[in-house]
Amino acid sequence: MLTRNILLNAAMAICLLVTFSNCSSDNDNKESNPLINPKYSQTIAKEPAWVETKITESKDLSIYVIIDKGTYNDNTVYIFSSCCPLCDAITLYYDKDGNPVEVASYKDVTDVTPLYRGTDCTPIE
């Protein structure tokens, strides 16, 4: 069962990357200005290196990426989703080590803190 879940999460991650790379915008020529949470840039040393790598990759891949941090069952989770209005995207959850986590509902995640928003997503306030 665990192998099936890992394979399912890997397939979803691939679909998410394909979705992000295929989405386009009428504003593709506008200046790239990813919206990174100012508080995040001050606490970057406290986040796992793989999260910073994902943020860096996201800047290059998509204007629709959303990366948040939250708490699920008393553990830190990182939430990867999309704000693409025309894409059928899924939300992926990972633990602090980058392992996939099954979350029944986004509503079960507490203390959600925005870490990164693509240029076409709603800005972090």
C-alpha positions in Angstrom: 0.0 0.0 0.0 2.9 2.4 0.9 4.6 1.7 -2.5 1.3 2.4 -4.3 1.0 5.7 -2.4 4.5 6.7 -3.3 4.0 5.9 -6.9 0.7 7.8 -6.9 2.4 10.9 -5.3 5.3 10.6 -7.8 2.8 10.5 -10.7 0.9 13.5 -9.3 4.2 15.4 -9.0 5.0 14.8 -12.6 1.5 15.9 -13.6 1.8 19.0 -11.6 5.1 19.9 -13.2 3.7 19.2 -16.7 0.7 21.3 -15.8 2.8 24.2 -14.6 5.1 24.1 -17.6 2.2 24.0 -20.0 0.1 26.9 -18.6 0.5 30.2 -20.3 -0.7 33.7 -19.7 -1.5 36.7 -21.8 1.2 38.4 -19.7 4.1 36.1 -20.5 6.2 39.0 -21.7 5.9 41.0 -18.5 8.8 41.4 -16.2 9.3 38.3 -13.9 8.9 39.3 -10.3 8.2 36.2 -8.1 6.5 37.1 -4.8 8.4 35.7 -1.9 7.2 36.2 1.6 9.6 38.8 3.1 9.5 37.0 6.4 10.6 33.8 4.6 13.7 35.4 3.2 14.7 36.3 6.8 14.3 32.8 8.1 15.5 30.8 5.1 18.2 29.1 7.1 15.4 27.4 9.2 13.8 25.8 6.1 15.2 22.5 4.6 17.4 23.0 1.6 15.1 21.0 -0.7 12.4 23.6 -0.1 14.6 26.5 -1.3 15.6 24.3 -4.3 11.9 23.9 -5.1 11.3 27.6 -4.9 14.2 28.3 -7.2 12.9 25.7 -9.7 9.4 27.2 -9.4 10.7 30.6 -10.4 12.0 29.2 -13.6 9.0 26.8 -14.4 5.8 28.6 -13.6 4.0 31.8 -12.9 1.3 29.8 -11.1 3.1 28.0 -8.3 2.0 28.3 -4.7 4.2 27.0 -1.9 3.0 27.2 1.7 4.1 25.7 5.1 1.7 24.4 7.7 1.1 21.9 10.4 -0.6 18.6 10.0 -0.9 16.0 12.9 1.6 18.1 14.8 4.2 17.8 12.0 5.4 20.5 9.6 4.2 20.0 6.0 5.0 21.9 2.8 2.1 22.4 0.5 2.6 22.7 -3.3 -0.4 23.9 -5.3 -1.3 26.1 -8.3 -3.3 29.3 -8.8 -3.7 28.6 -12.6 -7.3 29.4 -13.4 -7.5 27.1 -16.4 -5.4 24.2 -15.1 -6.8 21.1 -13.4 -4.0 21.0 -10.7 -3.6 18.9 -7.6 -2.2 19.9 -4.2 0.8 17.9 -3.0 2.0 17.7 0.6 5.5 16.9 1.8 7.1 16.4 5.3 10.2 18.3 6.4 12.4 15.7 4.7 10.6 16.0 1.3 8.7 12.7 1.7 5.1 12.7 0.4 2.4 13.0 3.0 -1.3 12.0 2.7 -3.6 14.7 3.9 -7.3 14.1 3.9 -8.2 17.7 3.4 -6.5 21.1 3.2 -8.9 22.1 6.1 -6.9 19.7 8.3 -3.7 21.7 7.9 -3.3 24.5 10.5 -0.9 27.5 10.9 -0.5 27.9 7.1 2.2 30.4 6.2 2.8 31.4 2.6 6.3 31.0 1.4 6.2 31.6 -2.3 3.7 32.8 -5.0 4.2 32.8 -8.7 3.9 36.1 -10.5 0.2 35.5 -11.5 -0.9 34.5 -8.1 -2.5 36.7 -5.4 0.3 38.5 -3.6 1.3 37.6 0.0 0.2 40.3 2.4 
